[in-house]
Amino acid sequence: MPIYKAPTRDTRFVINEVLQLEQFSQLPGFENAGADMVDAVVEECGKFASEVLAPLNLSGDQQGCTRNADGSVTTPAGFKEAFRLYQEAGWGTLSSPVEFGGQGMPHLLGFVVEEYVATANHAFGMYPGLTAGAVSAILSKASPDLQAKYLHKMVTNQWLGTMNLTEPQCGTDLGLIRTRAVPNIDGSYAITGTKIFISAGEHDLTENIIHLVLAKTPGAPESSKGISLFIVPKIMVDDDGSLGARNAVTCGSLEHKMGIHGNATCVMNYDGATGWMVGEENKGLAAMFIMMNAARLGVGIQGLAQAEVAYQNAVRYAQDRRQGRALTGPAEPQEKADPLFVHPDIRRMLMDAKAFTEGMRAFYLWGGLLVDLSHKAASEEERRLADDMISLLTPVIKGYGTDKGFDTCVQMQQVFGGHGYIEEWGMSQFVRDARIAQIYEGANGVQAMDLVGRKLALNGGRAVQAFFAEVDAACAAVNDKPQLAGLAGQVEKANGELKAATMWFMQNGMTNPNNVGAGAHHYMHMMGIVGLGLMWLKMGAAAIDALAAGTGDKSFYEAKLVTARYFGERFTPDVGALRRKLETGSAAMMELPVEAFATA
Amino acid sequence: MPIYKAPTRDTRFVINEVLQLEQFSQLPGFENAGADMVDAVVEECGKFASEVLAPLNLSGDQQGCTRNADGSVTTPAGFKEAFRLYQEAGWGTLSSPVEFGGQGMPHLLGFVVEEYVATANHAFGMYPGLTAGAVSAILSKASPDLQAKYLHKMVTNQWLGTMNLTEPQCGTDLGLIRTRAVPNIDGSYAITGTKIFISAGEHDLTENIIHLVLAKTPGAPESSKGISLFIVPKIMVDDDGSLGARNAVTCGSLEHKMGIHGNATCVMNYDGATGWMVGEENKGLAAMFIMMNAARLGVGIQGLAQAEVAYQNAVRYAQDRRQGRALTGPAEPQEKADPLFVHPDIRRMLMDAKAFTEGMRAFYLWGGLLVDLSHKAASEEERRLADDMISLLTPVIKGYGTDKGFDTCVQMQQVFGGHGYIEEWGMSQFVRDARIAQIYEGANGVQAMDLVGRKLALNGGRAVQAFFAEVDAACAAVNDKPQLAGLAGQVEKANGELKAATMWFMQNGMTNPNNVGAGAHHYMHMMGIVGLGLMWLKMGAAAIDALAAGTGDKSFYEAKLVTARYFGERFTPDVGALRRKLETGSAAMMELPVEAFATA
């Protein structure tokens, strides 16, 4: 049976010692997020994730969801009760607005909950996972009437929300959707069409489900400029808030997926279902992007999440399993063989995972802080800076985080040898579940294009220049810390490669935009590595300060310094190779005619 | 429904034009392998794989195998009939010895069959797949009596063979096995123990199954020096060759695996089963390595195989699916959207796959030729050279081929976006099936250690020096071909990095062998990339010659030159990064105590 223990010590280290959340205590929403509160939330949530959700992960994968003859969906055994506990404890409401029943705490803390829940049980986490984004869209775009009717129940997770974008003929290119919304005389709309890949589209966890649906009104432009957003409740809500008749929206079937079996991924049929427009006609895509951006950060966290749990189990296996002898001579001669741990290639995989998961945790938590600061920092300048940075980093956290998270799961599965391939050990599930995160909420190629095609050039490159400056400052800031000299040099060099690649895009993208597209994926990975390097510098500095202060926990901080060194040695060299590839441009890539790809 | 069309044109190009098989026609076994015969075998086998085996792949995955109450195993629908056709056509006997019913053709051609069969249906291919290795072990080690009794039926695939190594407590470290073999008075042995992960351990394809089993005789040394090899037939074979009583070996259960569901992976229980020793007592491991080495090359081919079929399906999808517009403006303005093919990031993934699969095909076919030459070349010097080279390259073909093959499957799945995650499209299966190849027949970390710990230093580094010389010669040989100047420079540089890494191992492995272990995986990948670079140089040169000769098929050869250029641009930069990582050694990797990996 796979294990999971929430990495609460590491989370607290990043929040309290690296990001130093207490320095923001004068900002609204931060006043109650002192170190004691952070510690309490982190420990309690960690306990809930490890004790309630993790034990349902493997069984949820094996059982999957069942669509019953009446179109209802039964979730795996235990999910309903676990969700009741989740809802009652308010884990989904931490960073939601107080006026609708939320707790008004920093997003940063909400992100910690997302990490722990997704790590313990990815499929479970997807039920409440999209509701926060739906809430954001309703909050910013829906009429006061709609807000009054839906928000409180959604914020408190009495009802859950969904996102209905994809149709059989389109996913990324939403201009192609065919779902129609025809106005009724009462101001509502009749929605008709088929949506696919709808996570948590139908289930038995809540008494109602609120679908947010993209559709086209009659005569709307053909492109993505003709899309509107609608609220479509599964069960109609009367004006007094009580539940009425069943709406004409049903789950037609469940998808058969590679992983996340415990989540009901539905084909949703809208047969003249009644819906209400959110925001303005033909402006639905903007509203949807509000949901999407929140969701993308969450997906980046999922990449880390599966890597973390896979890593924990691989560490345990590498200690328990004995095969062969250390290259340097028997480590435990009294036993018939040494633990896997003695073998450098096993260590390589575990250290890669350690350097990635800890670095990625710091990276997304910084992202969470930026989200908060973008709304709540004292000056407009600070808010703008934070907003610039998180806009830039969102595709990196999503794309790099999930690519590397998936690779890490595969490596951790490799530690198990043949047993890693057997479902009962759980490693296969981590790999299969992690795989979706590279695909949904915008496949990682879309993230890469969002980064290089939109975010880089925004406001004359203001955001990326700020990122470069942040990294250079972090390198300079450790000047007085010789233990970090190696890492600082490596990160500075990597940052230089990233700057050069940016320049190359500017010089070569004008003549041929394919030159940018051809390097987008590589650029995203370069920025991911530099971003993690930045976090390792900050973590290393915090560790040195703590060691100097003699606050105890010496081995924890010393391990940070060794892992920081390992990161510099084994992650940063890829940045140069990626740059060299990127700077070869698109000529050979785009030259062949389609026929040359046909197999003959 | 996924498609598969055997890449026969590409296979013929490599065999006839790059390796120029006809130049060896004076060697035994090669006389009948002229271009006409090669073409006929390749085309017929391709047809069989595409038309008979590929249509059973997805259904085989969905149905899996069933263990019946009596311990018998039913394979997926269609497998039995397909195997009958396979056996009757003699696809498994191409390169087997004529005296036992084989066709005595070059191994090279047997490898082509392995590729096409594994590509069409990985799980199916594993039934006959291990028999060739079992045959090799029996041929080289078993007594004439045992050979007479078993070889003909096994060579002709009337009976299939298995390899029984792994036990619950050991896989890589076979010194730990517990299965016991107690001598009977008639010279046979009573075998008792449990073996796990036994591919094709039980099935309904053949009337008998011949298990090769590692076990320990009473008083045998505890280590791997105390292992003997036994033949244990499922059904006893009388002296006249007729089948007798059921032996005491049964399938206890089927493993629940991530993939290769169509293959019965069995827990095998030996309850005093009757077996006969193959070769000498306590020398079983050497015999097993004969099976293993043949199998490792076959597994490397499987890495390519799943990448190939995933690539073919991704190419089709990228042509059919329309999303968005080309960055350079609408490519097909009359349609609502352009095909995925116009997007550089889609092209990147497809070109990566094309450069890998075509390069890898050439690499393993060269390996197949080396196997043949190691046995049949005219002079002892040539045989030794070929044997050196294939010994060196076997772990690279297995380890690099399957790592990169798996990654390629994942990228091809990515081309499908959300549909890639849905089982019906078949891309998930390719990923899940490909994953096992990195694990079985020696996990890739074991391959890497075989390469750097054994093969590099053998005979004073004779083999690796020959490899370096071969690469340098190939770079020099294209001096007169300016179209390949870029690639030659890149490969020469990469070869230089590989030489430097080899030197670094020599200088730093003495003081601490962990320095070699810590870089083994990176070294294996470096050599894989350089090896493929070598093949792209040779393919490029052959393409230029063909274009100059005006033999037609111009677009085929021109595509080779573009893909060669792409390979140089996008694959070779990793070699430098891998070297930089490797040369950081093992200090940071091995420094942390075990406790530092515990999650707190």
Chai-1 contact restraints between the chains, C-beta under 6 A:
chainA,res_idxA,chainB,res_idxB,connection_type,confidence,min_distance_angstrom,max_distance_angstrom,comment,restraint_id
A,K5,B,T599,contact,1.0,0.0,6.0,A-B,restraint_1
A,P7,B,T599,contact,1.0,0.0,6.0,A-B,restraint_2
A,R9,B,A600,contact,1.0,0.0,6.0,A-B,restraint_3
A,G171,B,G417,contact,1.0,0.0,6.0,A-B,restraint_4
A,G171,B,G418,contact,1.0,0.0,6.0,A-B,restraint_5
A,T172,B,Q323,contact,1.0,0.0,6.0,A-B,restraint_6
A,D173,B,Q323,contact,1.0,0.0,6.0,A-B,restraint_7
A,D173,B,G324,contact,1.0,0.0,6.0,A-B,restraint_8
A,D173,B,A337,contact,1.0,0.0,6.0,A-B,restraint_9
A,F197,B,G418,contact,1.0,0.0,6.0,A-B,restraint_10
A,E255,B,I422,contact,1.0,0.0,6.0,A-B,restraint_11
A,H256,B,E423,contact,1.0,0.0,6.0,A-B,restraint_12
A,K257,B,Y421,contact,1.0,0.0,6.0,A-B,restraint_13
A,M258,B,Y421,contact,1.0,0.0,6.0,A-B,restraint_14
A,M258,B,S428,contact,1.0,0.0,6.0,A-B,restraint_15
A,Q312,B,T599,contact,1.0,0.0,6.0,A-B,restraint_16
A,V315,B,F597,contact,1.0,0.0,6.0,A-B,restraint_17
A,Q323,B,T172,contact,1.0,0.0,6.0,A-B,restraint_18
A,Q323,B,D173,contact,1.0,0.0,6.0,A-B,restraint_19
A,G324,B,D173,contact,1.0,0.0,6.0,A-B,restraint_20
A,L327,B,P513,contact,1.0,0.0,6.0,A-B,restraint_21
A,L327,B,N514,contact,1.0,0.0,6.0,A-B,restraint_22
A,L327,B,G517,contact,1.0,0.0,6.0,A-B,restraint_23
A,A337,B,D173,contact,1.0,0.0,6.0,A-B,restraint_24
A,P344,B,N514,contact,1.0,0.0,6.0,A-B,restraint_25
A,P344,B,G517,contact,1.0,0.0,6.0,A-B,restraint_26
A,P344,B,A518,contact,1.0,0.0,6.0,A-B,restraint_27
A,P344,B,S586,contact,1.0,0.0,6.0,A-B,restraint_28
A,D345,B,G445,contact,1.0,0.0,6.0,A-B,restraint_29
A,D345,B,A520,contact,1.0,0.0,6.0,A-B,restraint_30
A,D345,B,H521,contact,1.0,0.0,6.0,A-B,restraint_31
A,R347,B,M589,contact,1.0,0.0,6.0,A-B,restraint_32
A,R347,B,M590,contact,1.0,0.0,6.0,A-B,restraint_33
A,R348,B,M589,contact,1.0,0.0,6.0,A-B,restraint_34
A,M351,B,M589,contact,1.0,0.0,6.0,A-B,restraint_35
A,G417,B,G171,contact,1.0,0.0,6.0,A-B,restraint_36
A,G417,B,A443,contact,1.0,0.0,6.0,A-B,restraint_37
A,G418,B,G171,contact,1.0,0.0,6.0,A-B,restraint_38
A,G418,B,F197,contact,1.0,0.0,6.0,A-B,restraint_39
A,G418,B,I439,contact,1.0,0.0,6.0,A-B,restraint_40
A,Y421,B,K257,contact,1.0,0.0,6.0,A-B,restraint_41
A,Y421,B,M258,contact,1.0,0.0,6.0,A-B,restraint_42
A,Y421,B,I436,contact,1.0,0.0,6.0,A-B,restraint_43
A,Y421,B,I439,contact,1.0,0.0,6.0,A-B,restraint_44
A,I422,B,E255,contact,1.0,0.0,6.0,A-B,restraint_45
A,E423,B,H256,contact,1.0,0.0,6.0,A-B,restraint_46
A,S428,B,M258,contact,1.0,0.0,6.0,A-B,restraint_47
A,I436,B,Y421,contact,1.0,0.0,6.0,A-B,restraint_48
A,I439,B,G418,contact,1.0,0.0,6.0,A-B,restraint_49
A,I439,B,Y421,contact,1.0,0.0,6.0,A-B,restraint_50
A,A443,B,G417,contact,1.0,0.0,6.0,A-B,restraint_51
A,G445,B,D345,contact,1.0,0.0,6.0,A-B,restraint_52
A,P513,B,L327,contact,1.0,0.0,6.0,A-B,restraint_53
A,N514,B,L327,contact,1.0,0.0,6.0,A-B,restraint_54
A,N514,B,P344,contact,1.0,0.0,6.0,A-B,restraint_55
A,G517,B,L327,contact,1.0,0.0,6.0,A-B,restraint_56
A,G517,B,P344,contact,1.0,0.0,6.0,A-B,restraint_57
A,A518,B,P344,contact,1.0,0.0,6.0,A-B,restraint_58
A,A520,B,D345,contact,1.0,0.0,6.0,A-B,restraint_59
A,H521,B,D345,contact,1.0,0.0,6.0,A-B,restraint_60
A,A559,B,L592,contact,1.0,0.0,6.0,A-B,restraint_61
A,A559,B,A596,contact,1.0,0.0,6.0,A-B,restraint_62
A,V562,B,A588,contact,1.0,0.0,6.0,A-B,restraint_63
A,V562,B,E591,contact,1.0,0.0,6.0,A-B,restraint_64
A,V562,B,L592,contact,1.0,0.0,6.0,A-B,restraint_65
A,R565,B,A588,contact,1.0,0.0,6.0,A-B,restraint_66
A,Y566,B,A588,contact,1.0,0.0,6.0,A-B,restraint_67
A,E569,B,T584,contact,1.0,0.0,6.0,A-B,restraint_68
A,E569,B,A588,contact,1.0,0.0,6.0,A-B,restraint_69
A,R570,B,K581,contact,1.0,0.0,6.0,A-B,restraint_70
A,P573,B,A577,contact,1.0,0.0,6.0,A-B,restraint_71
A,P573,B,R580,contact,1.0,0.0,6.0,A-B,restraint_72
A,P573,B,K581,contact,1.0,0.0,6.0,A-B,restraint_73
A,D574,B,A577,contact,1.0,0.0,6.0,A-B,restraint_74
A,A577,B,P573,contact,1.0,0.0,6.0,A-B,restraint_75
A,A577,B,D574,contact,1.0,0.0,6.0,A-B,restraint_76
A,A577,B,A577,contact,1.0,0.0,6.0,A-B,restraint_77
A,R580,B,P573,contact,1.0,0.0,6.0,A-B,restraint_78
A,K581,B,R570,contact,1.0,0.0,6.0,A-B,restraint_79
A,K581,B,P573,contact,1.0,0.0,6.0,A-B,restraint_80
A,T584,B,E569,contact,1.0,0.0,6.0,A-B,restraint_81
A,S586,B,P344,contact,1.0,0.0,6.0,A-B,restraint_82
A,A588,B,V562,contact,1.0,0.0,6.0,A-B,restraint_83
A,A588,B,R565,contact,1.0,0.0,6.0,A-B,restraint_84
A,A588,B,Y566,contact,1.0,0.0,6.0,A-B,restraint_85
A,A588,B,E569,contact,1.0,0.0,6.0,A-B,restraint_86
A,M589,B,R347,contact,1.0,0.0,6.0,A-B,restraint_87
A,M589,B,R348,contact,1.0,0.0,6.0,A-B,restraint_88
A,M589,B,M351,contact,1.0,0.0,6.0,A-B,restraint_89
A,M590,B,R347,contact,1.0,0.0,6.0,A-B,restraint_90
A,E591,B,V562,contact,1.0,0.0,6.0,A-B,restraint_91
A,L592,B,A559,contact,1.0,0.0,6.0,A-B,restraint_92
A,L592,B,V562,contact,1.0,0.0,6.0,A-B,restraint_93
A,A596,B,A559,contact,1.0,0.0,6.0,A-B,restraint_94
A,F597,B,V315,contact,1.0,0.0,6.0,A-B,restraint_95
A,T599,B,K5,contact,1.0,0.0,6.0,A-B,restraint_96
A,T599,B,P7,contact,1.0,0.0,6.0,A-B,restraint_97
A,T599,B,Q312,contact,1.0,0.0,6.0,A-B,restraint_98
A,A600,B,R9,contact,1.0,0.0,6.0,A-B,restraint_99
